[in-house]
Amino acid sequence: MELKDKILRKEERIALQLRELYEEAGYQFLRLASFEDYRFYLEQKNFLSGGDVIKFTGSDGRLLALNPDVTLSIVKNTPSGASRQVYYNENVYRHIRKSDEYRQINQVGIEVLGEVDQETELKVVLLALQSLAKIGPGKLELSHSGLITAILDLFSTPLRGKVFTRIKNKNLPELAQVAMEDGVAKERIEQMIAMMKLSGDLFTMLPQVESVVADWPAAQKAVTELAQVVQALQEVALPEKVQLLFDLSTVNDTNYYSGLILQGFIENIPQALLFGGRYDGLLKALDKSQQAIGFGIHLDMLERCPDKPESKATPWLNVALPKGRMGQAVYELFRDAKLVSGNLLDDSRKLVFEDKNKQMRFFLVKPSDVASYVEHGAADIGIVGRDILLETKADVIDLLKFELGKCRIAVAGPKNFVVDGTRPLRVATKYPNITRKYFANRSQPVDLIYLNGSIELAPIVGLSDVIVDIVETGNTLRENDLAVLEEIDTSSARLIVNRASWRFKKASIIEVAEKVSETK
């Protein structure tokens, strides 16, 4: 009986097409168990990302885990020295700490375990390109974990997590500042920033990257390995629907990956849906002698992708502005930069404003929601305070810093306050994540009280000992006999960018960033 295409959901249809593609390429289908011994994932937690493992007690008393990662299970169940070329279509299960939700993720992908040479890498990259082409117009980014490692090795160990985040978010000014404060050589800082700025067509960018790292041996080795694959790609036919890119913000976990890195995007899907690369380090950690490469595709993301996306010669740029003074001030920057007309926001009853000539659309949203609109793709870019980024940990590109909205994130309380070491410190705040992290780093137990306004009132009426809040002038604190006790961080307005929008609308985004930079 022939299955009618129209009764299949998009992810089901694509899954069948991908299975056919992998079968024709010589891969064997592999079915995994839905759960494994929890101790295995606990021992390999450094190789897990994206959320906590969901565990339960089996009928025999063993602690089991719903499978959170396909590759780990495949490697675990492959004997040392054995060669495998497999594909899978599995559900993985994760507890997402950020949203505190449980998720089932439908994933399809391939894994090659054994000897991985240049020809094998080329074939995997081609399969990734062909896989994206089955889904729709896309971009496949290639990078190399050795480039990230070369940068991280310039820094002292305690700073590497902070550096990794700034690379991923393309936050170049703060990356350079951290490097200078840590004593990184000026020459290396210049090379690092120059390499971070190179973003675009892979065949155009790679020669420029090679030039930048010419006297940087660690980075040069990684670029040479990447260049060998790129040269091979130039000699074969590539799918027309998918463009190859280079961008150093393709920084998949360096614990996991040990060479070539792949990341794939599809038009109208707000986040990357293909992840992969070389992961020899994982096999070594599990006492396996093979090399390995592969990729996975998150099929559940396809529900965000229309079957027939709108066709526009020049896509509109969607901008999320915070309501209030900051939003108005930023809009005036756009107006002064001649990016939009001057009276677009005059109708105070509207929430969406369109400039058809400039093909820009503005949304007015609560300041605390801007990062969510951008992260999830409703807006391509947004203006948000750094305090919100630190609190929400939004997965966005932090492209540009404004002087607007400058303030401090601080602990404040009565002027002569002394901590009572016999009990947890009672802290009122609308920044619970910032607060927990700050006091945890000081080994100070706290009792958090979440408030959404009039935070200064809490210590006055005895609700809390101190508060954590943003402080601009400090006038409100002084008028209520309070003072800044400790500074946690600084904040100002930031221009943030959706990761997929950066790949598909980069020219428009760079034009906006450059023009407002000249005006601000």
Stockholm file with secondary structure:
# STOCKHOLM 1.0

chainA/1-520         MELKDKILRKEERIALQLRELYEEAGYQFLRLASFEDYRFYLEQKNFLSGGDVIKFTGSDGRLLALNPDVTLSIVKNTPSGASRQVYYNENVYRHIRKSDEYRQINQVGIEVLGEVDQETELKVVLLALQSLAKIGPGKLELSHSGLITAILDLFSTPLRGKVFTRIKNKNLPELAQVAMEDGVAKERIEQMIAMMKLSGDLFTMLPQVESVVADWPAAQKAVTELAQVVQALQEVALPEKVQLLFDLSTVNDTNYYSGLILQGFIENIPQALLFGGRYDGLLKALDKSQQAIGFGIHLDMLERCPDKPESKATPWLNVALPKGRMGQAVYELFRDAKLVSGNLLDDSRKLVFEDKNKQMRFFLVKPSDVASYVEHGAADIGIVGRDILLETKADVIDLLKFELGKCRIAVAGPKNFVVDGTRPLRVATKYPNITRKYFANRSQPVDLIYLNGSIELAPIVGLSDVIVDIVETGNTLRENDLAVLEEIDTSSARLIVNRASWRFKKASIIEVAEKVSETK
#=GR chainA/1-520 SS CCCCGGGSCHHHHHHHHHHHHHHHTTCEECCCCSEEEHHHHHHTGGGCCSSBCCEEECTTSCEEEECCCHHHHHHHTSCTTCCEEEEEEEEEEEEETTTTEEEEEEEEEEEEEECCCHHHHHHHHHHHHHHHHHHSSEEEEEEEHHHHHHHHTTSCGGGHHHHHHHHHTTCHHHHHHHHHHTTCCHHHHHHHHHHHHCEEEHHHHHHHHHHHTTTCHHHHHHHHHHHHHHHHHTTSCCCTTEEEEEETTCCCCTTTCCSEEEEEEETTCSSCCEEEEECHHHHHHTTCCCEEEEEEEEGGGGGGSCSSCCCCSSCCEEEEEESSHHHHHHHHHHHHTTSSCTTTTCCTTCSEEEETTTTEEEEEECGGGHHHHHHTTSCSEEEEEHHHHHHHCCCSEEEEECSTTCEEEEEEEETTCCCCTTSCEEEEESCHHHHHHHHHHTTCCEEEEECSSCTTHHHHTTSCSEEEEEESSCHHHHHTTEEEEEEEEEECEEEEECHHHHHHSHHHHHHHHHHHHHHC
#=GC SS_cons         CCCCGGGSCHHHHHHHHHHHHHHHTTCEECCCCSEEEHHHHHHTGGGCCSSBCCEEECTTSCEEEECCCHHHHHHHTSCTTCCEEEEEEEEEEEEETTTTEEEEEEEEEEEEEECCCHHHHHHHHHHHHHHHHHHSSEEEEEEEHHHHHHHHTTSCGGGHHHHHHHHHTTCHHHHHHHHHHTTCCHHHHHHHHHHHHCEEEHHHHHHHHHHHTTTCHHHHHHHHHHHHHHHHHTTSCCCTTEEEEEETTCCCCTTTCCSEEEEEEETTCSSCCEEEEECHHHHHHTTCCCEEEEEEEEGGGGGGSCSSCCCCSSCCEEEEEESSHHHHHHHHHHHHTTSSCTTTTCCTTCSEEEETTTTEEEEEECGGGHHHHHHTTSCSEEEEEHHHHHHHCCCSEEEEECSTTCEEEEEEEETTCCCCTTSCEEEEESCHHHHHHHHHHTTCCEEEEECSSCTTHHHHTTSCSEEEEEESSCHHHHHTTEEEEEEEEEECEEEEECHHHHHHSHHHHHHHHHHHHHHC
//
